[in-house]
């Protein structure tokens, strides 16, 4: 999945597959995670948020999307 760099103090890059509803997140510390069952509108809201890191923490932790660490 192709990722694009984002401007954030915690997130480095994001990639989204709308068919699989999968979001890949790369953090500045080098860790990478794949979140499943993420609707496109949630990803769009993340990209439009004033603070990507804050939005990510508030929404993704609250929604408890299934996720796994990837390499």
Kinemage of the C-alpha trace (Angstrom):
@kinemage 1
@onewidth
@group {chain A} dominant
@subgroup {mainchain}
@vectorlist {calphas} color= white
{ca unk a 1} P 0.000 0.000 0.000
{ca unk a 2} L 1.351 3.387 -0.956
{ca unk a 3} L 1.747 5.820 1.933
{ca unk a 4} L 1.905 9.595 1.864
{ca unk a 5} L 3.876 11.731 4.282
{ca unk a 6} L 1.802 13.825 6.675
{ca unk a 7} L 2.588 16.859 8.787
{ca unk a 8} L 2.328 15.683 12.373
{ca unk a 9} L 4.556 15.477 15.419
{ca unk a 10} L 3.617 11.825 15.974
{ca unk a 11} L 2.525 10.423 12.591
{ca unk a 12} L 5.002 10.205 9.715
{ca unk a 13} L 2.918 8.664 6.917
{ca unk a 14} L -0.513 7.197 6.168
{ca unk a 15} L -1.766 4.759 3.559
{ca unk a 16} L -5.368 3.700 2.944
{ca unk a 17} L -6.945 0.894 0.926
{ca unk a 18} L -10.639 1.762 0.523
{ca unk a 19} L -11.557 -1.693 -0.802
{ca unk a 20} L -10.093 -3.425 2.254
{ca unk a 21} L -10.969 -0.496 4.573
{ca unk a 22} L -7.421 -0.772 5.898
{ca unk a 23} L -5.342 2.138 7.163
{ca unk a 24} L -1.587 1.813 7.569
{ca unk a 25} L 0.040 4.253 9.962
{ca unk a 26} L 3.762 4.911 10.283
{ca unk a 27} L 4.854 6.781 13.391
{ca unk a 28} L 7.942 8.966 13.754
{ca unk a 29} L 9.448 6.378 16.123
{ca unk a 30} L 9.491 3.901 13.222
{ca unk a 31} L 6.646 1.652 14.348
{ca unk a 32} L 4.014 0.738 11.762
{ca unk a 33} L 0.470 -0.499 12.301
{ca unk a 34} L -2.394 -1.663 10.112
{ca unk a 35} L -5.916 -0.795 11.262
{ca unk a 36} L -8.843 -2.778 9.826
{ca unk a 37} L -12.505 -1.896 9.205
{ca unk a 38} L -11.791 1.836 8.990
{ca unk a 39} L -14.438 3.715 6.960
{ca unk a 40} L -13.205 6.146 4.311
{ca unk a 41} L -14.958 9.066 6.020
{ca unk a 42} L -12.919 8.475 9.190
{ca unk a 43} L -9.689 8.599 7.178
{ca unk a 44} L -10.866 11.774 5.438
{ca unk a 45} L -11.653 13.376 8.803
{ca unk a 46} L -8.204 12.363 10.071
{ca unk a 47} L -6.522 14.017 7.090
{ca unk a 48} L -8.546 17.214 7.620
{ca unk a 49} L -8.012 17.421 11.390
{ca unk a 50} L -6.127 20.359 12.865
{ca unk a 51} L -3.999 17.877 14.816
{ca unk a 52} L -3.615 14.475 13.190
{ca unk a 53} L -2.035 12.953 16.285
{ca unk a 54} L -4.761 14.172 18.626
{ca unk a 55} L -7.542 13.060 16.254
{ca unk a 56} L -5.869 9.688 15.809
{ca unk a 57} L -5.571 9.156 19.572
{ca unk a 58} L -9.125 10.275 20.314
{ca unk a 59} L -10.885 8.416 17.518
{ca unk a 60} L -8.857 5.269 16.970
{ca unk a 61} L -8.427 4.391 20.631
{ca unk a 62} L -12.119 5.053 21.336
{ca unk a 63} L -13.369 3.040 18.335
{ca unk a 64} L -11.035 0.125 19.023
{ca unk a 65} L -10.458 -0.735 15.377
{ca unk a 66} L -8.749 -4.126 15.022
{ca unk a 67} L -5.052 -3.566 14.412
{ca unk a 68} L -1.700 -5.292 14.219
{ca unk a 69} L 1.894 -4.181 14.089
{ca unk a 70} L 3.567 -4.578 10.714
{ca unk a 71} L 7.211 -4.432 9.636
